[in-house]
Amino acid sequence: MKKDEVKVSAPLKPAVKRAPRRSAAGHKRTSRQTLEFIPLGGLGEIGKNMYVLRCGDDILIVDCGMMFPDEEMLGIDFVIPDTSYLDENKDKIRGIVVTHGHEDHIGALPFVLPKYDVPLYATRLTLGLIEHKLTESSPRFKPQLNELAAGEEVKLGCFTVRFIAVCHSIPDAVAVAVDTPLGTAILTGDFKLDPTPVDGRGTDYATLASLGAKGVLLLAADSTNVERPGFTPSEQTLIPSLNRLLRDYPKQRIIISSFASNLNRVQLVLDAAARFGRHVAFAGRSMVNNVDMATKLGYLTSEPGVVVPLQEIDRYDPSELVVMTTGSQGEPFSGLVLMSTGQHHKVKLTAGDVVALFATPIPGNERTVSRTINRLFELGCEVLYEKEQQLHVSGHASREELKIMLNLTRPKYFVPVHGEYRMLVRHGRLAQETGVPEGNVFLLHNGDVLTVTSSGASADKQVPAGDVMVDGLALGEKESSLVGERQDLAENGVMVVSIVTDASGGLVRDPQFESYGQIHLDDAAAIRQEFVDAVRRAVKRCGNDESLIRRQVVLRCKELLRKYIHSSSCVIPVISRLEK
């Protein structure tokens, strides 16, 4: 047993059996003496955070995020929560509150907010990032955006919402305390207990402890780093690493890749560049937009002349430059990836450049990050990315900080959120170690409904929940034909059969075949003739019925494909008719 782990008496069990999803219409009206907590995203996954609180006819939404697709979601840009439950209850939504400006908490707003057009509350920086996102996606939509500072509160239906300052990797992050008719619920958002925050704004321990002393009904807390022992290091611990980087490579151009939204890290880079007499240029659309927004709002500061436009970097010697870019996760069209493939419009990497990745791969991104690093080495760059070089610290609380949060708030009921399922389980066990009874810890899945009354709590209902794929401006369910067709094409290839018939339905000439990702018929004359004969027989039997010809051609060709490549590939008949 590891030093930081305490053995519990019994393994924590999920509080709910997996039952068939009920429709939103089957979800009965709740009394004001009943509080429901409904996660629509963020459980069993990293990202897509969206949580619903409901009392009677009042609904409050906390966060509205997206998630990057996995490798099986071919061509999908990102994933957002299924909000069909909210669609059927939109007249009850009193507002949306947002904890901070990361994409996994605000990325779905362009698709969700215009549907409901309800008031949205966030802190100043978060609001600026949301407004920019909505302006780009829906320029004609006029959202009801409201600024709420940490320590302030607003009444939304039967809920009174208060923002509580917490530390994270982006400024202006907050936890949310919601007073309900049954008691106070706290949703921590993403947080860590940084004792020396870059922006000087610490976590509001006093308010958290005060709420805990009065009694917290429900705590829903970030589980991301529950598997990490101890405390998460302060962002300030990266200052020696930045100093070492600039000192060890005094003559080289330095490229730093980081999350575009990690504005505290941007501030550290600006400060370090000023100390070493360097200029900083920003690359990557999201990085440039976020820096511009944060600078205008006063969340980023730099000495005069330190920041220079990317278009002017050719005017400076490499020893005078730091380029800060997106792409630390290997995103296909990010700044660093385009640089690594030689496609960036301005930054052409050479053997004299030093590239430092100030981030660690998100689970699932390891392969794409590795490919990017390999390409950088092929270009001759010096690449710094290893964990032991201390180029990254997390923005999420580790085990001891999670214990402190539990002890400060002392919740009656606890729901671990924001994490893969194993993280939720371990966070639930941690809550038991701090004194929360096992029966009061609920391991939920997206769509589960935790119902709290004055007599107890249970989780035996569900509402619709799942993934909605976003491809450009198109939306679709995870199991939609769009994604299914792409998977079929990727796994089995496609065959196009071109058929030309006369007015009576007879073949004018032999059918033509174009095959991609399967049999190359031009290289297999005997097999090709078998396909020709099969299509001829199918056309002859079907007479002049074009729809029947189409079905029979698909069936006959698929039979032969299964025979030769043991796969049922996609077959597309293209039928042309010559009229007299």
N, C-alpha and C positions, 0 to 999 in steps of 0.2 A: 504494500500500500504506500502510495506516495505521501510525502510529508504534508502536503496541503490538502489531502483528502481525509475526511472523517467517515468511517464506516457507518452506514445507517442500518436500522434494525431490519428493514425489509425493502426490496426494490420498489421504486415508485411506479405505480400503474397508471395508465391513461384513465382519465376520469370519464371517458365516454366510449361506448362501443361504436364501431363504425357501422352506421345504419344507412339505408338508402336515403339519398337526398330528398327532402320534402320541397315542394315548390314554395315560392315566396307567398303565394296566395293562401297556402295552407298554414302559414305562420300567424297564429291568432293575435289579436290586439292585446297589448300588455297594459296592466294597471300601472298607475304612478307609484304604487307600492312595490313594483317589480323593476329591477334594473337588469337589462340584458347587455352583455358584452359579446360582440360578434366580430371576429377577425375575418376580413375578406381577402387578406393577403399578409405575408410576412411570417407565417408559421410553417415550419418545415422547409424553409428556403431563406436565402440571403437576398433580400430585396422585396419589391412589390408591397411595401408596407401600407396597410389600410385597415383601420379599426373603427367599429361602429359602437356607439353607446345609445341605448334606447330606453326611455321611460314613457309609458303610455303612448301618446301620439307625438312625442318629441324624439327626434333622431339627431345625434351629433356625430360627425365624421372627424376622425383624427388621422391626418396624413393621407396621401393619395399618390403612391409611388409606382415606379416601373422596375423591371428586372431585365437584365440582358439575356438573350436566348442561349440555349445550349446548342451543341453541335448538331443535334437531330432536327432543329427547327430551321430548315434550310431557307435562306433568303429572308428570314424574319428579322426586323430591325430591333424590336424589343417586345416585352410582354407586360401587360397591365392586368389588374384584377377584373374579374367578372362582376359587374355591378347590377345584375338583373334584379337582385333583392331591392336595391335602392330605386331602380326604375319603377317598381311597383309600389314604392312607398315615398316617392319624391315629394309629395305634398307635406310630409312629416319632417323633412330635413330642415333643421333650423340654422345650420351653418357648418363650415369646414374650418378646422384649426390645423395648423401645420407647425411641426416642431423645429424644422431646420431646412436648409436649402439644398440638400443632396438629392440626386435624381431618384434614388430609391424611396424618397418621401414626397417628391413633387412631380415626378416625371409623367404621371398619368393625368395630371390636371387639365392639359389641353383637350383631352378626350372626355373628361368627366364633368368639369365645372360648367361648360356651356350647356350641358343637358339639363342641369338643375338650376343654374343661375341663382345660387344662394350666397349669402355673405361669407367671405373668407377672411380669416384672421391669422396674422403672422407677425414676427418681429421685422424690423426695418430692412435688414439685408435680405432676409428670406423673401419678403414681399417684393423687393426689387428684382430678385432672380425670377420669381413667379411672373411678375408683370412683363418682363422681357420675353419669357417663354410664351406667354399667351399672346403677346403682340405679334410675334413671329408666326404662330400657328393659326391664330384667329383674329386678324387685325380689325374686323368689324365688331367683334364681341366686346362689350363694355362690362367687365367684371366688377363685382362689388368687393373691392379690396380694402381691408381695414388694418391699420397698424396697431399692434398691441405689444407694449414693451414688457420685459420681465418684471414681475411684481404687480402688473395691472390685471384687471379682470373684466369680463363681459358676461352679461346674462343672455342666454340663448334658449328660449323656451323654459323648461323647468331646470335647465343646467346653468350653473355659474362656473365659468371657466377662468382659471388663473394660470398665468405663465410663470414658471420657475426657472431661473438661470441655471444652466449646466454647461460643463466644458465638453467640447467635441473638436473635431479637426476643422470645423468651419465656424466662424464667429456667429454670435446671436442665436445659438441653439438653446432650446428650452425643453423642460419637462412640462407636462400639462396636468394640473390638478382640477378635477371636475366635481363640484358639489352637486349631488343628486338628492332627491327626496329620501333615499335610503342611507346615504353617507357619501364619503369622499372616495373617488377613484383617481389613482395617479397612473399616468402613462409616461414613462421616463423618456421616450424617444431614444436616440443614440446618445450615449454619454460616457465620460470617464471623469475621475476625480483628480484632475491635474492640479497639483499644488502651485505650479508656476506657469499659468497659461500665458501664451504669447501676447494676447490682447489685454491681459490684466483683469479679465472678467472671470471670476471663479464660480464654482458651483455654490448655490445658495443653501448651505447646510442648515441654516437657522430655520428657514421656512419648511424644509423637509422634516426637520425634527419637531417643529411645532405641530405640523399636521399629524405626525406619528403620535405625539402625545395626546392629541384630541381624539385620534382614532381614524385609521385608514381602512375603509371597507375592502378595497380591491387595489392591488398593485399589478401592473403589467410592465415588465422590465426587459430591457435589451439583454439578449443571451449570447451575443456574437463571440465574446472572448471567455466564456465560462470555462473552457478547457485550458486556459492559460493561468498558471499559478501566480500568486503575488499581486503586484500592482503594475498597471500599464505605465511605462516611462512617460515623463513629460515631453511635450513637443520641444521644449528648450534643450533637451539632451542631444538634439541633432546639430546644435551650433558647433560643437567640436568637430563633428564629421564634415560639415560645410567648410569650416576653417582649414581642415586637413586637405580637403579636395582642392581648394583654391591655392593652398600653399605648395602642395606636391606637384601641381601641374601649372607652373607660372606662365609658360609660353604657349600653351595649347588653348584652343577654343573648347569651352565646356558646355555640353548639352545636358540639361537636367530634365528628366521626365517624372511627372507626378500627376496625381489626380487634379483635374481642372478645378474642382470645388474645394481643394484643400488650401484655403486662402491663408491659414496660419503658416503653412509651409512656404507659400509665396512670399510672405512677409519676412521670413527668416532668410530666404535667398536674396531678397532686395537688400536687407541689412548687411549680409555677408559680402555681397558685391560692392557695396559702398566702402566697406572696410578695406577691401583689396583693390580699390580703384578700377573696378570693372563696370561695364554697362550691361543691362539686362534687356533682352528682346523676347517677346512672347510669341509662341507659334501654336496653332491649333485653334479652331473657331471658338470652342467652348472656353478654352483658357483665356483667350483675348476678351471675350464677352464678360466672363466672370471678373477678370481683373479690372476692366473698365468700369463695371458696375460698382465693385467694392471700392475703387478709388474715388469715384464720384460721391459715394455715400460716406466716405471718410474711414472705411474699415481697413484700407491699405494706405501706407504712407511711404515715401521714399525721398531721398535727397535730390535736389534739382539736377537734372542731366543723367541720372542713373538709368532711367527707362528710355529706350530708344525704339523707334519703329522697326519692325522686322525688315521692311523694304530698304533700310539704310545700313544694314550690317556690313555691306561691302566696303563702307567707308572706314571701318575700324580694323585694327590688327587683331588676329585671333586671340592674342594674349589679353585683349581688352574686353572680351565678350563672354557673356553667359547667355545661352538661349534656353528658355524654359518652355517645355512643350507638353502636350498631351501624349498619350500612347503607352502609358506604363502597364496597361492591361492587354496590349497587342490588338487594340481595336482596329479594324481593317482600314479605315480612312483617317486615322488619327495622325498627328504631326510626326511622331517618331517612326511609325510604320511606313509612312510615305518617304521619310528620309532614308530608312533602311533599304527601301526598294529603288531609291534614286528618282522617285517621282515627285518629291516636294518642289514646289515652284520657286523657292528661294534658298533653302538650306541644302547644300550638296556636301555630304559627309566625305571626309578624306581620312587617310591614315594618320593624320596629325590630330584628329579630334578625340576628345574624351567624353564618353557617354555614361551618365550615372542615373540609375533607376531608383528614385526615392519612393519606392512603393514595393509591396509584395503582391504576387498574383492572387486575385480572388479565386476561391475554389472553382475549378472548371475552366479557368483561363490559363492554366500552366502551359499547355501545349502552344497556344498562340504567342505567349510571352517568350517561350523558349525559341520559337522560330524567328522572332524578331531579334533576339540576342545573337543567334547564329548568323543572321544576315549582317549585323553590325560588325561582328568579328571578321566576316568575309571582306568587308570594306576596309579592314585594317584598323578600325577604331579600338581604342582602349575602353573596355566596357566594365563598369563597376556595378555589381548587382547582388553580391552574396550577402546573406544575412549577417555574417560576422563583421561586415564593414559598417554596420549600424547606420544604414541609409534610410530606415523607416521606423516610425513608431505608430502604433495603432491609435485610432480615435475612440476605441471602445474599452469599457471597464473590464478588468481581469477579475479573478475570483475574489480576492480580498476586498476590492471595491464593490463588487456585487453584494458581498456580505454586509458591508457598511450601509449600502442603500436599503437592504432588507431590515437592518437594525434601526436605521433612522426612521423608517416609515412604519415598521411593525404592522404589516397588513393582516387583516383577518383572512382574506382570500388572496391567492397569488396565482398569476398566469405568466409563465415565461413566454416571451415573444421574440421576434426578430432573430431567427436562427434555424439551422437545420435540426431535424428531429432529435438527434443525439444530444445537441446542445440544450434543447428544451428539457430533455430528461435530466441532464446533469444540473441544470439550473433549478429544476424542481427539487432535486435532492439537496442542493445547497440551501434552499429555502427551509427544508425540514431541519437541517443542521442548525439554523438560526432560530428555530422555535415555531415555525408554521406547521400546524398539524398536517399529517399526510392527506387526510380527507379534505383539507382546504386548499390543496395544491392541484390545479387542473391543467393537464396536458391536452391542449386542443389542437384541432386541425382547422384549416381555413374553412369557414362555413359553419363550424360548430357554434351553438348558442349557449353561453354560460348565463343561466338565469339565477339571479340573487334576489331573495325575499327576506323579510324579517326573521323567518324561521329557518333559513338555510340556503344552500346553493346546489344547483345540479346542472348537468350538461347533457341533456338527452334529446335535444332538438337540433336540426340543421336547416340552413337556408342555402340556396344555390351559391356556389363559389367555385372558382377555377381560374384558368388562364385565358386571356384574350390576346391573340397574336396581332401585332401591328406591323404591317408591311407597307411602308410609305404612308399613305392616307387610308389604306384599307384595313379593316378589322375582321377577325375571324376567330372562331373557337379553336382550341388546341387540336381537336380531332376533326377539324374541318377538311373538306375535300381539297382545299388549296395546299395545306401542308402534307396531306396524305399523297396527293399527286406528286409533289416534289420529292417525297421520300421514295415513292415508287420509281420515279425517273432516275433518282440517284442510285438506287440499288439494282434496278433491272434494265435500264436503258429504254429506248423507244424505237419502234419500227413504223415507218410511214409507207403505206401501200397505195400507190397511184393506179387508179382503174379508169379506163376510158371505154364507154359503151355507146352503142348506136341507139336510135330511137326505140328499137324493140327490146333493148336490154342486153344485147349480145356484146361480147368483147370485140373492140376494134383492133386491139393489139395485146400482146402479153402484158400482164401487170408489171409495174416497176416498183422496186423496193429500195428504200433508204433506211439503213440500220445504224443506230448510234448506241454504243455501249453494250452491244451484244454480238450476234453472229455477223461477220462480214461476208455477205452472200456473194459478193464479187470474187472472193477468194475460195469459194466452195461451190463449184458449178453443179455438182450432184444435189446438194442440199437446196440450192436456188431453184433447180427444176422441180423439186418436191413442193416448194412453196408456190411456184407458178401453177402446177397442176392442181393443188388444193384450192387456190383462188378461182381457177377456171371452173372447177366442179361446183363450187359454191355459187358463182354467178349464174351458171347454167340452170341450177336447181331453183333459183329464186325468181327467174323470169324478169319482169319489169318492175319489181318492188324494190325501190332503192333502199328503204330503211331495213328490209330483210337482208339485202345484199350486205349492207354495212355490218349487221350483227353477225351474219354467218362468216364473213371474212375475218372478223376479229376472233371468233371462236376457233376457226380452222388454223389460223396463224399462231394463236396462243397454244394450241395443242402441239404443233410442231416445235415451238420454242421450248415448251416444257420437255419435249422429247430430247432435244439436243443440248440445252443449257440448264435444264431443271429449274426454270424460273418462268413465272407468268409475267412477261414484260408488257409494257404499254404498246398497244397497236392502234394506229390512227389511219383509217381508210379515207382516202381523198378520191371522190367519184366525180368524173366529168362526163357529160352526155353530149354527143354530137347530134344535133337536130338536122333534118333534111332541109 
